[in-house]
Amino acid sequence: MFRTIKVTLPADAALIQTALAFNKACQIVLNYGSYRKTRSKRALNRATYRQVREALPHLPSALVQTARDEASEILRRNNCAATVKKRLSVRYDKRTFKFYPDQNRVSLTTVDGRLSFPFKHYDYLDTWRGEYTNAQLLIRGSRVFLNVQVEITDVEKRRESGEVLGIDRGVLNIAVCSDNTFFNSGHLRAVKGRYQHLRCGLQRVGTRSAHRKLQRLSGRERRFALNTNHSISKAIVNKEFNVFALEKLHVRRSRKNGKRFNRLLGSWSPRELRRFIQYKAEAKGKTVVDVDPRHTSQRCSRCGFVHKGNRHGLRFRCGNCGFQLNADLNGARNIGVLGKSEYLRLFVNEPIVAPEEAMPAGVADGSYKPPSSLRGS
Ligand SMILES: [Zn+2]
């Protein structure tokens, strides 16, 4: 698993001069590559190395090489079209940088030789420990940043326990989990309604200050939706499950859903929720699997009977066995069962278990009672 750590460095003249020289080196290679229509690192190196060293005698040879690598990748991306490297940045690899999070400093190769730079300590530096594989120095105006890529290797994959939590995403309930937890959208909808009300009033006013106020509001609404996804994904990932199953949102389906979600929930996005769950799950060595969304809302999670008529609005009622449940919870349980076989497929030699094994206790012999919070809903 890779993560990027961002630290701020002092705006040192040596760093800025290094970035200027690096960009020039990169540009010489880009010009040659687009002129000769080549992106091969070997061909670029043979043709440009001496020219770059002569033009930029202070740029260390290892940086001349990473500049050539970066140019080669830019040429590959844009099919050898003529390009100007505008962004002031330097690519560092294991030979040219060393990151010391315990001493809050980084050592970098520059036009003035190898130098050490301090940075402020952040807690996430302790969270993301591992092998620091490469880095990018970025100059923005008078500010200097270093993005360090770290490969985290001590995240153990807990494969032995395949307990799968099914998660159904929807409008009325943002997420329903197969372990009977509901994250409803009431608060989100209430906040959206409030913003909409304010927006209508301001649009009617139509002055410039009303327009500015509108922009501020949309930012605030967006941050609220973002925060909702952060807290829901955190609560889900902290559960005692190692595998999380979500419906794959198909392009057509999601566009339809997108409109529906949008009308009801403003800037809240189910895709973002999925991204957050994945990100936080990976950090804990847990797994996220996608399942086929077909029939998950029409299928009985108890007997497997699939029929359109099984669904009565918010309620699921099986036409075959008479099983009744909240419709979203029924969907989440189906997603959990599908997720389990999907997860087991990741390990080729293991058999796919029968769906019965993933049913809640008591379902098979009919003694299952839904939790009191769900009865009559
Ligand atoms: Zn049934």
Residues whose N, C-alpha, C, O or C-beta is under 5 A from the ligand:
A	BS01	ZN	C300 R302 C303 G304 F305 C318 N320 C321 G322 F323
